[in-house]
Amino acid sequence: MKERQHDNPATPDEIIDRVWELAAKIDICMLTTWNGEQQRSRPMSARPNRDENAIYFLTDVSGEKNAELEAFPTVSLAWADTGNYRFAVVSGRAKVTDDRAKITELWSKMDKMWWEGKDDPTIRLLTVTPERGEIWDSPGALVSGAKMLVAAVTGGAPELGDNAAVNM
């Protein structure tokens, strides 16, 4: 999909709403960290909480990402709903803590795949405070497919939706 900046009629608040909406809807995102030499991305289950201006993850006490985050706390989170051509990216500051109350609050049955239970001493809370958000939003797969077909026939560039960025 060709990236194109549109004259987006959405207000910054509407764009922020859409970033939070897509993050909650899509769930799994790619968390990208930096180790001083290269980036590394890994899929993580996001638990966005707009009221707290935070995106939470449960993570393990071990692992390279914790050391990377300690040294380089700026991260990028990317969600992709490829079936509907909708994407969201958030960049922000990350911190790993041992907040047992928040871990208990966020615990779900799916987490049992990774840990014995919510009291497992190896669980940590990774909190990302969003600073910037961006969306790529289309009218959906069927409409986008039709627009791409028309563009292929006419030789024009397809208008696949809006791209907008905002400080959060």
C-alpha positions in Angstrom: 0.0 0.0 0.0 1.4 3.3 -1.1 1.7 5.7 1.9 0.0 8.9 1.2 -0.8 11.9 3.4 -4.4 13.0 2.9 -6.2 16.1 3.9 -7.7 14.4 6.9 -10.9 16.1 8.2 -10.5 14.4 11.5 -9.5 16.4 14.5 -6.5 15.4 16.7 -8.9 14.2 19.3 -10.7 12.0 16.7 -7.3 10.6 15.6 -6.4 9.8 19.2 -9.7 8.1 19.7 -9.1 6.0 16.6 -5.6 5.0 17.8 -7.0 3.8 21.1 -9.9 2.0 19.4 -7.7 0.1 17.0 -5.2 -0.8 19.7 -8.0 -2.3 21.8 -9.7 -4.0 18.9 -6.6 -5.6 17.4 -4.9 -6.8 20.7 -1.6 -8.3 19.5 1.0 -5.7 18.5 4.6 -5.8 17.5 6.7 -4.2 20.3 9.9 -2.8 18.8 12.9 -2.0 21.1 16.4 -0.8 20.4 19.6 -2.2 21.9 21.9 0.6 20.8 22.8 -1.2 17.6 19.7 -2.6 16.1 15.9 -2.8 16.5 14.1 -6.0 17.6 10.4 -6.6 17.3 8.3 -9.2 19.1 4.5 -9.9 19.2 2.9 -9.0 22.5 -0.7 -8.9 23.8 -1.5 -5.2 24.5 -3.9 -4.1 27.2 -4.6 -0.4 26.4 -6.1 1.8 29.1 -6.9 5.2 27.8 -8.1 6.5 31.1 -4.7 5.8 32.5 -2.9 6.9 29.3 -1.0 3.6 29.3 -0.6 0.5 27.3 0.2 -2.5 29.5 1.8 -5.8 28.8 2.6 -8.7 31.0 6.2 -9.8 30.4 8.7 -12.1 32.0 11.4 -11.0 34.4 14.0 -12.6 32.0 14.6 -11.6 28.5 16.7 -9.2 26.4 13.9 -6.6 26.1 14.1 -5.7 29.8 17.7 -4.7 29.6 17.0 -2.9 26.3 14.2 -0.9 27.9 16.3 0.0 30.8 19.0 1.5 28.5 16.7 2.7 25.7 13.1 3.2 27.0 11.7 4.6 23.7 9.6 2.0 21.9 7.3 1.6 19.0 4.0 -0.5 19.0 2.4 -1.5 15.7 -1.0 -3.0 15.3 -2.2 -4.5 11.9 -5.7 -5.4 10.9 -4.6 -6.6 7.4 -8.1 -8.0 6.5 -9.5 -4.5 6.8 -6.5 -2.4 5.8 -6.3 -0.7 9.2 -3.1 0.0 11.1 -2.0 1.9 14.1 1.4 2.8 15.5 2.2 4.3 18.9 5.6 5.4 20.0 6.3 6.2 23.7 8.3 5.5 26.8 8.4 2.0 28.3 9.1 0.9 31.9 9.2 -2.6 33.4 8.1 -2.8 37.1 6.9 -5.4 39.6 3.5 -3.9 40.2 1.7 -6.9 41.7 -1.6 -5.1 42.0 -1.7 -4.1 38.3 -0.5 -7.6 37.3 -3.4 -9.1 39.2 -5.8 -6.6 37.7 -4.6 -7.4 34.1 -4.4 -11.2 34.5 -6.5 -13.2 32.1 -6.9 -17.0 31.5 -4.8 -16.6 28.3 -1.8 -15.7 30.5 -1.9 -19.2 31.9 -0.1 -20.2 28.7 3.0 -18.4 29.9 2.9 -18.5 33.7 1.5 -20.7 36.5 -0.8 -18.0 37.8 -1.0 -14.3 38.5 1.2 -14.7 41.6 4.1 -16.2 39.6 7.2 -14.3 40.8 8.6 -14.1 37.2 5.8 -11.9 35.8 6.6 -8.2 35.3 4.5 -5.3 34.1 5.6 -3.4 31.1 4.0 0.0 30.8 4.2 2.2 27.7 3.2 5.8 28.0 2.1 7.0 24.5 3.7 10.1 23.1 2.8 9.9 19.4 0.2 7.9 17.5 -0.4 7.3 13.8 -3.2 5.5 11.9 -3.7 4.2 8.4 -7.4 3.7 8.0 -9.3 2.4 5.0 -13.0 1.8 4.2 -12.4 -1.9 4.4 -11.0 -4.8 2.3 -13.8 -4.9 -0.3 -13.8 -1.2 -1.1 -10.0 -1.1 -1.0 -9.8 -4.1 -3.4 -12.1 -2.4 -5.8 -10.1 0.8 -5.7 -6.9 -1.1 -6.3 -8.5 -2.9 -9.3 -9.6 0.4 -10.8 -6.2 1.9 -10.2 -4.5 -1.1 -11.9 -6.8 -0.7 -15.0 -6.5 3.1 -15.2 -2.8 3.4 -14.2 -3.6 5.7 -11.3 -2.7 5.5 -7.7 -5.5 4.1 -5.5 -7.0 6.2 -2.7 -6.9 3.6 0.1 -7.8 5.6 3.1 -6.5 8.2 5.5 -3.2 8.5 7.2 -2.8 10.8 10.1 -0.4 11.3 13.0 -0.9 13.1 16.3 0.9 13.8 19.5 -0.7 11.9 22.4 
